[in-house]
Amino acid sequence: MATTVEQRPARKTDNNANKTSHYTTLIVAVVIGLAGTFLRFLQDSFTMSMISNVLLLIGWIIVFRVIFKILK
């Protein structure tokens, strides 16, 4: 019984997770989120709360977009 081994073509892999742009964008998003957190505790007013919530939302959106781009 002879078995034959078929040659498969080499698989091209793109190492998308190690791109520097992903990590720099993540750092910017974390800084935006930290700024939102800092503003939340800075002063207790409606305007500052809205600004901090918007900054936190922007930070989270950027983080999730980058993470899903890495996983894709």
Rosetta blueprint (number, residue, H / E / L):
1 M L
2 A L
3 T L
4 T L
5 V L
6 E L
7 Q L
8 R L
9 P L
10 A L
11 R L
12 K L
13 T L
14 D L
15 N L
16 N H
17 A H
18 N H
19 K L
20 T H
21 S H
22 H H
23 Y H
24 T H
25 T H
26 L H
27 I H
28 V H
29 A H
30 V H
31 V H
32 I H
33 G H
34 L H
35 A H
36 G H
37 T H
38 F H
39 L H
40 R H
41 F H
42 L H
43 Q L
44 D L
45 S L
46 F H
47 T H
48 M H
49 S H
50 M H
51 I H
52 S H
53 N H
54 V H
55 L H
56 L H
57 L H
58 I H
59 G H
60 W H
61 I H
62 I H
63 V H
64 F H
65 R H
66 V H
67 I H
68 F H
69 K H
70 I H
71 L H
72 K L
